[in-house]
Amino acid sequence: MVTHLPTLPAGAPLAEVFRRFPATSLPIVEYHEVVMRAPGPFDLGQRELIAAYVSGINACDYCHGVHAQVAKRYGIEVCVLEAALRDLDTAPVEDRMRPVLRFVGKLTRTPALVTQADANEVYSAGWDETALHVATMVCALFNFMNRMVEGHGITAGPQYYAESGTRLHDIGYGGLARLVAADSPTNPDARTA
Protein backbone atom coordinates (compact mmCIF):
# COMPACT_ATOMS: atom_id res chain seq x y z
CA MET A 1 0.00 0.00 0.00
CA VAL A 2 1.35 3.42 -0.94
CA THR A 3 1.31 6.20 1.65
CA HIS A 4 -0.05 9.66 0.89
CA LEU A 5 3.57 10.89 0.78
CA PRO A 6 4.90 9.83 -2.64
CA THR A 7 8.56 9.98 -1.56
CA LEU A 8 8.05 7.29 1.07
CA PRO A 9 8.37 3.67 -0.03
CA ALA A 10 5.26 1.53 -0.35
CA GLY A 11 4.28 0.04 2.99
CA ALA A 12 6.37 2.56 4.96
CA PRO A 13 5.64 2.36 8.68
CA LEU A 14 4.96 5.40 10.84
CA ALA A 15 8.61 5.42 11.93
CA GLU A 16 9.49 6.51 8.38
CA VAL A 17 7.32 9.62 8.77
CA PHE A 18 8.98 10.23 12.13
CA ARG A 19 12.43 9.94 10.54
CA ARG A 20 11.53 12.15 7.60
CA PHE A 21 10.06 14.90 9.78
CA PRO A 22 11.97 14.78 13.08
CA ALA A 23 11.24 18.37 14.12
CA THR A 24 7.52 17.64 14.40
CA SER A 25 7.77 13.95 15.23
CA LEU A 26 10.38 13.62 17.97
CA PRO A 27 8.49 15.81 20.46
CA ILE A 28 5.41 13.63 19.88
CA VAL A 29 7.31 10.38 20.42
CA GLU A 30 8.96 11.79 23.55
CA TYR A 31 5.54 12.90 24.78
CA HIS A 32 4.34 9.31 24.36
CA GLU A 33 6.98 8.27 26.90
CA VAL A 34 5.55 10.74 29.42
CA VAL A 35 1.88 9.89 28.86
CA MET A 36 2.28 6.15 28.40
CA ARG A 37 5.18 5.29 30.72
CA ALA A 38 5.47 7.81 33.56
CA PRO A 39 4.45 6.59 37.02
CA GLY A 40 0.73 7.01 37.53
CA PRO A 41 -2.55 5.41 38.51
CA PHE A 42 -2.80 3.14 35.45
CA ASP A 43 -0.30 0.40 34.80
CA LEU A 44 1.34 0.17 31.40
CA GLY A 45 -1.10 -2.43 30.13
CA GLN A 46 -4.11 -0.36 31.14
CA ARG A 47 -2.72 2.66 29.28
CA GLU A 48 -2.11 0.55 26.18
CA LEU A 49 -5.66 -0.80 26.51
CA ILE A 50 -6.99 2.78 26.49
CA ALA A 51 -4.82 3.62 23.46
CA ALA A 52 -5.95 0.55 21.52
CA TYR A 53 -9.60 1.09 22.52
CA VAL A 54 -9.61 4.71 21.34
CA SER A 55 -7.88 3.67 18.11
CA GLY A 56 -10.45 0.92 17.60
CA ILE A 57 -13.31 3.38 18.02
CA ASN A 58 -11.65 5.58 15.40
CA ALA A 59 -11.21 2.55 13.10
CA CYS A 60 -7.48 3.31 12.89
CA ASP A 61 -6.32 -0.22 12.13
CA TYR A 62 -2.62 0.68 12.37
CA CYS A 63 -2.69 2.21 15.87
CA HIS A 64 -5.29 -0.28 17.07
CA GLY A 65 -3.24 -3.21 15.79
CA VAL A 66 0.07 -2.02 17.24
CA HIS A 67 -1.28 -0.99 20.65
CA ALA A 68 -3.44 -4.09 21.02
CA GLN A 69 -0.20 -6.06 20.66
CA VAL A 70 1.61 -3.88 23.21
CA ALA A 71 -1.31 -4.36 25.62
CA LYS A 72 -1.12 -8.11 25.00
CA ARG A 73 2.52 -8.12 26.07
CA TYR A 74 1.37 -6.54 29.34
CA GLY A 75 -1.20 -9.30 29.88
CA ILE A 76 -4.34 -7.86 28.28
CA GLU A 77 -5.69 -10.31 25.75
CA VAL A 78 -6.71 -8.98 22.35
CA CYS A 79 -10.06 -10.78 22.64
CA VAL A 80 -10.88 -8.64 25.71
CA LEU A 81 -10.21 -5.49 23.73
CA GLU A 82 -12.26 -6.71 20.77
CA ALA A 83 -15.14 -7.62 23.07
CA ALA A 84 -14.99 -4.15 24.64
CA LEU A 85 -15.25 -2.55 21.22
CA ARG A 86 -18.29 -4.71 20.38
CA ASP A 87 -20.11 -4.18 23.70
CA LEU A 88 -18.34 -2.59 26.65
CA ASP A 89 -21.13 -3.53 29.07
CA THR A 90 -20.74 -7.28 28.51
CA ALA A 91 -17.00 -7.43 27.74
CA PRO A 92 -14.72 -9.27 30.19
CA VAL A 93 -13.03 -5.99 31.12
CA GLU A 94 -11.86 -5.35 34.65
CA ASP A 95 -14.85 -3.70 36.39
CA ARG A 96 -12.77 -0.74 37.47
CA MET A 97 -11.66 -0.05 33.87
CA ARG A 98 -15.15 -0.16 32.36
CA PRO A 99 -16.11 3.45 33.32
CA VAL A 100 -12.67 4.66 32.19
CA LEU A 101 -13.19 3.10 28.76
CA ARG A 102 -16.74 4.44 28.66
CA PHE A 103 -15.35 7.93 29.42
CA VAL A 104 -12.63 7.84 26.74
CA GLY A 105 -15.11 6.35 24.28
CA LYS A 106 -17.48 9.26 24.76
CA LEU A 107 -14.58 11.73 24.69
CA THR A 108 -13.55 10.23 21.34
CA ARG A 109 -16.99 10.01 19.74
CA THR A 110 -18.69 13.12 21.12
CA PRO A 111 -16.21 15.26 23.06
CA ALA A 112 -18.56 18.23 23.52
CA LEU A 113 -21.08 15.96 25.27
CA VAL A 114 -18.77 14.81 28.09
CA THR A 115 -20.25 15.91 31.43
CA GLN A 116 -19.43 15.86 35.12
CA ALA A 117 -21.63 12.77 35.39
CA ASP A 118 -19.22 10.95 33.05
CA ALA A 119 -16.27 11.97 35.22
CA ASN A 120 -18.18 10.95 38.34
CA GLU A 121 -18.56 7.41 36.98
CA VAL A 122 -14.76 7.18 36.80
CA TYR A 123 -14.47 8.52 40.36
CA SER A 124 -17.15 6.09 41.60
CA ALA A 125 -15.03 3.21 40.32
CA GLY A 126 -12.27 4.25 42.72
CA TRP A 127 -10.12 6.39 40.46
CA ASP A 128 -8.99 9.89 41.41
CA GLU A 129 -8.60 13.07 39.39
CA THR A 130 -5.05 12.13 38.42
CA ALA A 131 -6.46 8.99 36.81
CA LEU A 132 -9.09 11.02 34.96
CA HIS A 133 -6.33 13.36 33.74
CA VAL A 134 -4.12 10.49 32.55
CA ALA A 135 -7.04 8.75 30.81
CA THR A 136 -7.91 12.03 29.10
CA MET A 137 -4.32 12.56 27.97
CA VAL A 138 -3.99 9.00 26.59
CA CYS A 139 -7.31 9.48 24.79
CA ALA A 140 -6.27 12.85 23.38
CA LEU A 141 -2.86 11.56 22.30
CA PHE A 142 -4.32 8.63 20.41
CA ASN A 143 -7.04 10.67 18.76
CA PHE A 144 -4.16 12.84 17.51
CA MET A 145 -2.08 9.84 16.46
CA ASN A 146 -5.00 8.19 14.67
CA ARG A 147 -5.42 11.27 12.55
CA MET A 148 -1.69 11.53 11.93
CA VAL A 149 -1.56 7.91 10.74
CA GLU A 150 -4.67 8.18 8.57
CA GLY A 151 -3.61 11.55 7.15
CA HIS A 152 -0.28 10.09 6.02
CA GLY A 153 -1.88 6.90 4.66
CA ILE A 154 0.13 4.57 6.91
CA THR A 155 -1.01 0.94 6.88
CA ALA A 156 0.40 -2.40 8.01
CA GLY A 157 -0.68 -5.91 8.86
CA PRO A 158 -0.64 -8.41 11.71
CA GLN A 159 3.05 -9.32 11.40
CA TYR A 160 4.10 -5.67 11.68
CA TYR A 161 1.70 -5.09 14.58
CA ALA A 162 3.29 -7.98 16.48
CA GLU A 163 6.84 -6.80 15.75
CA SER A 164 6.06 -3.20 16.66
CA GLY A 165 4.18 -4.28 19.78
CA THR A 166 7.19 -6.28 20.96
CA ARG A 167 9.55 -3.40 20.20
CA LEU A 168 7.45 -0.83 22.09
CA HIS A 169 7.06 -3.20 25.02
CA ASP A 170 10.80 -3.83 25.14
CA ILE A 171 12.27 -0.36 24.50
CA GLY A 172 9.38 1.97 25.26
CA TYR A 173 8.64 5.23 23.53
CA GLY A 174 11.87 6.76 24.77
CA GLY A 175 13.77 4.00 23.00
CA LEU A 176 11.75 4.64 19.86
CA ALA A 177 12.61 8.35 20.07
CA ARG A 178 16.31 7.48 20.27
CA LEU A 179 16.01 5.20 17.21
CA VAL A 180 14.18 7.86 15.23
CA ALA A 181 16.71 10.55 16.18
CA ALA A 182 19.63 8.28 15.28
CA ASP A 183 18.11 7.49 11.86
CA SER A 184 16.87 10.99 11.04
CA PRO A 185 18.16 12.63 7.85
CA THR A 186 19.07 15.68 9.97
CA ASN A 187 21.49 13.51 11.95
CA PRO A 188 24.84 13.51 10.14
CA ASP A 189 25.49 9.93 11.31
CA ALA A 190 22.07 8.64 10.20
CA ARG A 191 21.55 5.84 7.74
CA THR A 192 19.77 6.86 4.57
CA ALA A 193 16.02 6.31 4.70
MIDOSE-1310 file (N, C-alpha, C; in nm, 2 decimals, decimal comma, always signed):
residues 193
mvth	+0,09/-0,12/+0,00/+0,00/+0,00/+0,00/+0,09/+0,12/+0,00; +0,06/+0,22/-0,08/+0,13/+0,34/-0,09/+0,08/+0,44/+0,01; +0,17/+0,51/+0,07/+0,13/+0,62/+0,16/+0,09/+0,74/+0,08; +0,03/+0,84/+0,15/-0,01/+0,97/+0,09/+0,12/+1,05/+0,06
lptl	+0,23/+1,01/+0,10/+0,36/+1,09/+0,08/+0,43/+1,01/-0,03; +0,43/+1,06/-0,15/+0,49/+0,98/-0,26/+0,64/+0,95/-0,25; +0,71/+1,03/-0,17/+0,86/+1,00/-0,16/+0,88/+0,89/-0,06; +0,78/+0,84/+0,02/+0,80/+0,73/+0,11/+0,78/+0,60/+0,03
paga	+0,86/+0,49/+0,07/+0,84/+0,37/+0,00/+0,70/+0,31/+0,03; +0,65/+0,22/-0,06/+0,53/+0,15/-0,04/+0,54/+0,07/+0,09; +0,43/+0,08/+0,17/+0,43/+0,00/+0,30/+0,51/+0,07/+0,41; +0,55/+0,19/+0,39/+0,64/+0,26/+0,50/+0,56/+0,26/+0,63
plae	+0,63/+0,23/+0,74/+0,56/+0,24/+0,87/+0,57/+0,38/+0,92; +0,50/+0,41/+1,03/+0,50/+0,54/+1,08/+0,64/+0,59/+1,12; +0,72/+0,50/+1,16/+0,86/+0,54/+1,19/+0,93/+0,61/+1,08; +0,89/+0,58/+0,95/+0,95/+0,65/+0,84/+0,90/+0,80/+0,83
vfrr	+0,78/+0,82/+0,87/+0,73/+0,96/+0,88/+0,81/+1,03/+0,99; +0,82/+0,96/+1,10/+0,90/+1,02/+1,21/+1,04/+1,06/+1,17; +1,10/+0,97/+1,10/+1,24/+0,99/+1,05/+1,25/+1,11/+0,95; +1,15/+1,11/+0,86/+1,15/+1,22/+0,76/+1,13/+1,35/+0,82
fpat	+1,05/+1,36/+0,92/+1,01/+1,49/+0,98/+1,04/+1,49/+1,13; +1,16/+1,49/+1,17/+1,20/+1,48/+1,31/+1,16/+1,60/+1,39; +1,16/+1,72/+1,33/+1,12/+1,84/+1,41/+0,98/+1,83/+1,47; +0,89/+1,78/+1,39/+0,75/+1,76/+1,44/+0,72/+1,63/+1,50
slpi	+0,80/+1,53/+1,47/+0,78/+1,39/+1,52/+0,84/+1,36/+1,66; +0,97/+1,40/+1,67/+1,04/+1,36/+1,80/+0,97/+1,41/+1,92; +0,92/+1,54/+1,92/+0,85/+1,58/+2,05/+0,73/+1,49/+2,08; +0,66/+1,45/+1,97/+0,54/+1,36/+1,99/+0,58/+1,23/+2,05
veyh	+0,69/+1,17/+1,99/+0,73/+1,04/+2,04/+0,78/+1,05/+2,19; +0,85/+1,16/+2,22/+0,90/+1,18/+2,36/+0,78/+1,20/+2,45; +0,67/+1,27/+2,40/+0,55/+1,29/+2,48/+0,48/+1,16/+2,51; +0,49/+1,06/+2,41/+0,43/+0,93/+2,44/+0,50/+0,87/+2,56
evvm	+0,63/+0,88/+2,57/+0,70/+0,83/+2,69/+0,64/+0,88/+2,82; +0,61/+1,01/+2,82/+0,56/+1,07/+2,94/+0,41/+1,02/+2,97; +0,33/+1,03/+2,87/+0,19/+0,99/+2,89/+0,17/+0,84/+2,91; +0,25/+0,76/+2,84/+0,23/+0,61/+2,84/+0,32/+0,54/+2,94
rapg	+0,42/+0,60/+2,99/+0,52/+0,53/+3,07/+0,55/+0,59/+3,21; +0,52/+0,72/+3,23/+0,55/+0,78/+3,36/+0,47/+0,71/+3,47; +0,52/+0,71/+3,59/+0,44/+0,66/+3,70/+0,31/+0,73/+3,71; +0,21/+0,65/+3,74/+0,07/+0,70/+3,75/-0,03/+0,60/+3,80
pfdl	-0,15/+0,63/+3,80/-0,25/+0,54/+3,85/-0,28/+0,42/+3,76; -0,26/+0,43/+3,63/-0,28/+0,31/+3,54/-0,15/+0,24/+3,52; -0,15/+0,11/+3,52/-0,03/+0,04/+3,48/-0,01/+0,05/+3,33; +0,10/+0,00/+3,28/+0,13/+0,02/+3,14/+0,03/-0,05/+3,05
gqre	-0,01/-0,17/+3,09/-0,11/-0,24/+3,01/-0,24/-0,17/+3,00; -0,29/-0,11/+3,11/-0,41/-0,04/+3,11/-0,40/+0,08/+3,02; -0,29/+0,15/+3,02/-0,27/+0,27/+2,93/-0,27/+0,22/+2,78; -0,21/+0,11/+2,76/-0,21/+0,05/+2,62/-0,35/+0,01/+2,58
liaa	-0,43/-0,04/+2,68/-0,57/-0,08/+2,65/-0,65/+0,04/+2,61; -0,63/+0,15/+2,68/-0,70/+0,28/+2,65/-0,66/+0,32/+2,51; -0,53/+0,32/+2,48/-0,48/+0,36/+2,35/-0,54/+0,28/+2,24; -0,54/+0,15/+2,25/-0,60/+0,06/+2,15/-0,75/+0,07/+2,14
yvsg	-0,81/+0,09/+2,25/-0,96/+0,11/+2,25/-1,00/+0,23/+2,17; -0,93/+0,35/+2,21/-0,96/+0,47/+2,13/-0,93/+0,45/+1,98; -0,82/+0,39/+1,95/-0,79/+0,37/+1,81/-0,89/+0,28/+1,74; -0,94/+0,18/+1,82/-1,04/+0,09/+1,76/-1,17/+0,17/+1,73
inac	-1,21/+0,26/+1,82/-1,33/+0,34/+1,80/-1,31/+0,42/+1,68; -1,19/+0,47/+1,66/-1,17/+0,56/+1,54/-1,14/+0,48/+1,41; -1,15/+0,34/+1,42/-1,12/+0,25/+1,31/-0,98/+0,28/+1,25; -0,89/+0,32/+1,33/-0,75/+0,33/+1,29/-0,68/+0,19/+1,31
dych	-0,68/+0,11/+1,20/-0,63/-0,02/+1,21/-0,49/-0,03/+1,26; -0,41/+0,07/+1,21/-0,26/+0,07/+1,24/-0,24/+0,09/+1,39; -0,29/+0,20/+1,44/-0,27/+0,22/+1,59/-0,34/+0,12/+1,67; -0,46/+0,08/+1,63/-0,53/-0,03/+1,71/-0,45/-0,16/+1,71
gvha	-0,40/-0,20/+1,59/-0,32/-0,32/+1,58/-0,20/-0,32/+1,66; -0,12/-0,21/+1,65/+0,01/-0,20/+1,72/-0,02/-0,20/+1,87; -0,11/-0,12/+1,92/-0,13/-0,10/+2,06/-0,20/-0,21/+2,13; -0,28/-0,29/+2,05/-0,34/-0,41/+2,10/-0,23/-0,51/+2,13
qvak	-0,13/-0,51/+2,05/-0,02/-0,61/+2,07/+0,07/-0,56/+2,18; +0,09/-0,43/+2,20/+0,16/-0,39/+2,32/+0,08/-0,43/+2,45; -0,05/-0,40/+2,45/-0,13/-0,44/+2,56/-0,12/-0,59/+2,59; -0,12/-0,67/+2,49/-0,11/-0,81/+2,50/+0,02/-0,85/+2,57
rygi	+0,12/-0,78/+2,54/+0,25/-0,81/+2,61/+0,25/-0,77/+2,75; +0,15/-0,69/+2,79/+0,14/-0,65/+2,93/+0,02/-0,74/+3,00; -0,02/-0,84/+2,93/-0,12/-0,93/+2,99/-0,27/-0,90/+2,96; -0,30/-0,81/+2,87/-0,43/-0,79/+2,83/-0,46/-0,85/+2,69
evcv	-0,54/-0,95/+2,70/-0,57/-1,03/+2,57/-0,64/-0,95/+2,47; -0,61/-0,97/+2,35/-0,67/-0,90/+2,24/-0,82/-0,93/+2,23; -0,86/-1,05/+2,27/-1,01/-1,08/+2,26/-1,08/-0,99/+2,36; -1,02/-0,95/+2,47/-1,09/-0,86/+2,57/-1,11/-0,73/+2,51
leaa	-1,01/-0,68/+2,44/-1,02/-0,55/+2,37/-1,13/-0,55/+2,26; -1,13/-0,66/+2,18/-1,23/-0,67/+2,08/-1,37/-0,68/+2,13; -1,38/-0,75/+2,24/-1,51/-0,76/+2,31/-1,56/-0,63/+2,36; -1,47/-0,55/+2,41/-1,50/-0,41/+2,46/-1,55/-0,32/+2,35
lrdl	-1,48/-0,34/+2,24/-1,52/-0,26/+2,12/-1,66/-0,30/+2,07; -1,70/-0,42/+2,08/-1,83/-0,47/+2,04/-1,94/-0,43/+2,14; -1,91/-0,45/+2,27/-2,01/-0,42/+2,37/-1,94/-0,40/+2,50; -1,91/-0,28/+2,54/-1,83/-0,26/+2,66/-1,91/-0,31/+2,79
dtap	-2,04/-0,31/+2,79/-2,11/-0,35/+2,91/-2,10/-0,50/+2,93; -2,08/-0,58/+2,83/-2,07/-0,73/+2,85/-1,93/-0,78/+2,83; -1,84/-0,70/+2,80/-1,70/-0,74/+2,77/-1,63/-0,78/+2,90; -1,54/-0,88/+2,90/-1,47/-0,93/+3,02/-1,36/-0,83/+3,06
vedr	-1,40/-0,70/+3,07/-1,30/-0,60/+3,11/-1,31/-0,59/+3,26; -1,19/-0,56/+3,32/-1,19/-0,54/+3,46/-1,29/-0,43/+3,50; -1,37/-0,46/+3,60/-1,49/-0,37/+3,64/-1,44/-0,23/+3,66; -1,33/-0,21/+3,72/-1,28/-0,07/+3,75/-1,24/+0,00/+3,62
mrpv	-1,20/-0,07/+3,51/-1,17/-0,01/+3,39/-1,29/+0,03/+3,30; -1,40/-0,04/+3,32/-1,51/-0,02/+3,24/-1,56/+0,13/+3,23; -1,57/+0,20/+3,34/-1,61/+0,35/+3,33/-1,50/+0,43/+3,27; -1,38/+0,39/+3,28/-1,27/+0,47/+3,22/-1,28/+0,45/+3,07
lrfv	-1,30/+0,33/+3,02/-1,32/+0,31/+2,88/-1,45/+0,38/+2,83; -1,55/+0,37/+2,91/-1,67/+0,44/+2,87/-1,65/+0,59/+2,85; -1,57/+0,65/+2,95/-1,54/+0,79/+2,94/-1,45/+0,83/+2,82; -1,35/+0,75/+2,79/-1,26/+0,78/+2,67/-1,34/+0,76/+2,54
gklt	-1,43/+0,66/+2,55/-1,51/+0,63/+2,43/-1,60/+0,75/+2,40; -1,66/+0,81/+2,50/-1,75/+0,93/+2,48/-1,66/+1,05/+2,44; -1,55/+1,06/+2,50/-1,46/+1,17/+2,47/-1,41/+1,16/+2,32; -1,40/+1,04/+2,27/-1,35/+1,02/+2,13/-1,47/+1,05/+2,04
rtpa	-1,59/+0,99/+2,07/-1,70/+1,00/+1,97/-1,77/+1,14/+1,98; -1,79/+1,19/+2,10/-1,87/+1,31/+2,11/-1,81/+1,40/+2,22; -1,69/+1,46/+2,20/-1,62/+1,53/+2,31/-1,70/+1,64/+2,37; -1,78/+1,71/+2,30/-1,86/+1,82/+2,35/-1,97/+1,78/+2,44
lvtq	-2,00/+1,65/+2,44/-2,11/+1,60/+2,53/-2,06/+1,53/+2,66; -1,93/+1,53/+2,68/-1,88/+1,48/+2,81/-1,92/+1,57/+2,92; -1,97/+1,51/+3,03/-2,02/+1,59/+3,14/-1,96/+1,55/+3,27; -1,99/+1,62/+3,38/-1,94/+1,59/+3,51/-1,99/+1,45/+3,55
adan	-2,11/+1,41/+3,51/-2,16/+1,28/+3,54/-2,07/+1,17/+3,48; -2,02/+1,19/+3,36/-1,92/+1,10/+3,30/-1,80/+1,08/+3,39; -1,74/+1,20/+3,43/-1,63/+1,20/+3,52/-1,66/+1,13/+3,65; -1,78/+1,16/+3,71/-1,82/+1,10/+3,83/-1,82/+0,94/+3,83
evys	-1,86/+0,89/+3,71/-1,86/+0,74/+3,70/-1,71/+0,69/+3,72; -1,62/+0,76/+3,66/-1,48/+0,72/+3,68/-1,44/+0,73/+3,83; -1,48/+0,84/+3,89/-1,45/+0,85/+4,04/-1,52/+0,75/+4,12; -1,64/+0,71/+4,08/-1,71/+0,61/+4,16/-1,65/+0,47/+4,15
agwd	-1,57/+0,45/+4,05/-1,50/+0,32/+4,03/-1,37/+0,32/+4,11; -1,34/+0,42/+4,18/-1,23/+0,43/+4,27/-1,11/+0,50/+4,22; -1,12/+0,56/+4,10/-1,01/+0,64/+4,05/-1,02/+0,78/+4,10; -0,90/+0,85/+4,10/-0,90/+0,99/+4,14/-0,88/+1,08/+4,02
etal	-0,87/+1,21/+4,05/-0,86/+1,31/+3,94/-0,73/+1,29/+3,86; -0,63/+1,24/+3,92/-0,50/+1,21/+3,84/-0,53/+1,11/+3,74; -0,61/+1,01/+3,78/-0,65/+0,90/+3,68/-0,73/+0,96/+3,57; -0,83/+1,04/+3,60/-0,91/+1,10/+3,50/-0,82/+1,18/+3,40
hvat	-0,73/+1,26/+3,46/-0,63/+1,34/+3,37/-0,55/+1,24/+3,28; -0,49/+1,14/+3,34/-0,41/+1,05/+3,26/-0,50/+0,98/+3,15; -0,62/+0,94/+3,18/-0,70/+0,88/+3,08/-0,74/+0,97/+2,97; -0,76/+1,10/+3,01/-0,79/+1,20/+2,91/-0,67/+1,23/+2,82
mvca	-0,55/+1,23/+2,88/-0,43/+1,26/+2,80/-0,40/+1,14/+2,70; -0,42/+1,02/+2,75/-0,40/+0,90/+2,66/-0,50/+0,91/+2,54; -0,63/+0,94/+2,58/-0,73/+0,95/+2,48/-0,70/+1,06/+2,38; -0,66/+1,17/+2,43/-0,63/+1,29/+2,34/-0,51/+1,25/+2,25
lfnf	-0,41/+1,19/+2,31/-0,29/+1,16/+2,23/-0,32/+1,06/+2,12; -0,40/+0,96/+2,15/-0,43/+0,86/+2,04/-0,54/+0,91/+1,94; -0,62/+1,00/+1,98/-0,70/+1,07/+1,88/-0,61/+1,15/+1,78; -0,52/+1,21/+1,83/-0,42/+1,28/+1,75/-0,34/+1,19/+1,66
mnrm	-0,29/+1,08/+1,72/-0,21/+0,98/+1,65/-0,29/+0,91/+1,54; -0,41/+0,88/+1,57/-0,50/+0,82/+1,47/-0,51/+0,91/+1,34; -0,53/+1,04/+1,37/-0,54/+1,13/+1,25/-0,41/+1,15/+1,18; -0,30/+1,14/+1,26/-0,17/+1,15/+1,19/-0,15/+1,03/+1,10
vegh	-0,17/+0,91/+1,15/-0,16/+0,79/+1,07/-0,25/+0,79/+0,95; -0,37/+0,82/+0,97/-0,47/+0,82/+0,86/-0,43/+0,93/+0,76; -0,39/+1,04/+0,80/-0,36/+1,15/+0,71/-0,24/+1,13/+0,63; -0,15/+1,05/+0,68/-0,03/+1,01/+0,60/-0,05/+0,88/+0,52
gita	-0,16/+0,81/+0,54/-0,19/+0,69/+0,47/-0,10/+0,57/+0,51; -0,07/+0,56/+0,64/+0,01/+0,46/+0,69/-0,07/+0,33/+0,72; -0,03/+0,22/+0,67/-0,10/+0,09/+0,69/+0,00/-0,02/+0,72; -0,04/-0,12/+0,77/+0,04/-0,24/+0,80/-0,05/-0,36/+0,82
gpqy	+0,01/-0,47/+0,86/-0,07/-0,59/+0,89/-0,03/-0,66/+1,02; -0,09/-0,77/+1,04/-0,06/-0,84/+1,17/+0,08/-0,87/+1,21; +0,16/-0,90/+1,11/+0,30/-0,93/+1,14/+0,37/-0,80/+1,19; +0,35/-0,69/+1,12/+0,41/-0,57/+1,17/+0,36/-0,53/+1,31
yaes	+0,23/-0,54/+1,33/+0,17/-0,51/+1,46/+0,24/-0,59/+1,57; +0,26/-0,72/+1,55/+0,33/-0,80/+1,65/+0,47/-0,75/+1,67; +0,54/-0,73/+1,56/+0,68/-0,68/+1,57/+0,69/-0,55/+1,65; +0,61/-0,45/+1,61/+0,61/-0,32/+1,67/+0,56/-0,33/+1,81
gtrl	+0,46/-0,41/+1,84/+0,42/-0,43/+1,98/+0,53/-0,48/+2,07; +0,61/-0,58/+2,02/+0,72/-0,63/+2,10/+0,82/-0,52/+2,12; +0,85/-0,45/+2,01/+0,96/-0,34/+2,02/+0,91/-0,23/+2,12; +0,79/-0,19/+2,12/+0,74/-0,08/+2,21/+0,74/-0,14/+2,35
hdig	+0,70/-0,26/+2,37/+0,71/-0,32/+2,50/+0,85/-0,32/+2,56; +0,94/-0,36/+2,47/+1,08/-0,38/+2,51/+1,16/-0,25/+2,53; +1,14/-0,16/+2,44/+1,23/-0,04/+2,45/+1,15/+0,09/+2,49; +1,02/+0,08/+2,49/+0,94/+0,20/+2,53/+0,94/+0,30/+2,42
yggl	+0,87/+0,41/+2,45/+0,86/+0,52/+2,35/+0,99/+0,61/+2,36; +1,06/+0,61/+2,47/+1,19/+0,68/+2,48/+1,29/+0,61/+2,39; +1,29/+0,48/+2,39/+1,38/+0,40/+2,30/+1,34/+0,42/+2,15; +1,22/+0,43/+2,12/+1,18/+0,46/+1,99/+1,22/+0,60/+1,95
arlv	+1,21/+0,70/+2,04/+1,26/+0,83/+2,01/+1,41/+0,83/+1,98; +1,49/+0,76/+2,05/+1,63/+0,75/+2,03/+1,66/+0,69/+1,89; +1,58/+0,58/+1,85/+1,60/+0,52/+1,72/+1,57/+0,62/+1,61; +1,46/+0,69/+1,62/+1,42/+0,79/+1,52/+1,52/+0,90/+1,51
aads	+1,57/+0,95/+1,62/+1,67/+1,05/+1,62/+1,80/+1,01/+1,55; +1,84/+0,88/+1,58/+1,96/+0,83/+1,53/+1,95/+0,81/+1,38; +1,83/+0,78/+1,33/+1,81/+0,75/+1,19/+1,76/+0,87/+1,11; +1,74/+0,98/+1,17/+1,69/+1,10/+1,10/+1,78/+1,16/+1,00
ptnp	+1,73/+1,20/+0,89/+1,82/+1,26/+0,79/+1,89/+1,39/+0,84; +1,84/+1,45/+0,94/+1,91/+1,57/+1,00/+2,02/+1,53/+1,09; +2,04/+1,40/+1,12/+2,15/+1,35/+1,20/+2,26/+1,31/+1,10; +2,38/+1,38/+1,11/+2,48/+1,35/+1,01/+2,53/+1,21/+1,02
dart	+2,51/+1,13/+1,12/+2,55/+0,99/+1,13/+2,44/+0,90/+1,09; +2,32/+0,95/+1,05/+2,21/+0,86/+1,02/+2,23/+0,78/+0,89; +2,16/+0,67/+0,89/+2,16/+0,58/+0,77/+2,06/+0,65/+0,68; +2,07/+0,63/+0,55/+1,98/+0,69/+0,46/+1,84/+0,61/+0,47
a	+1,74/+0,69/+0,46/+1,60/+0,63/+0,47/+1,56/+0,56/+0,35
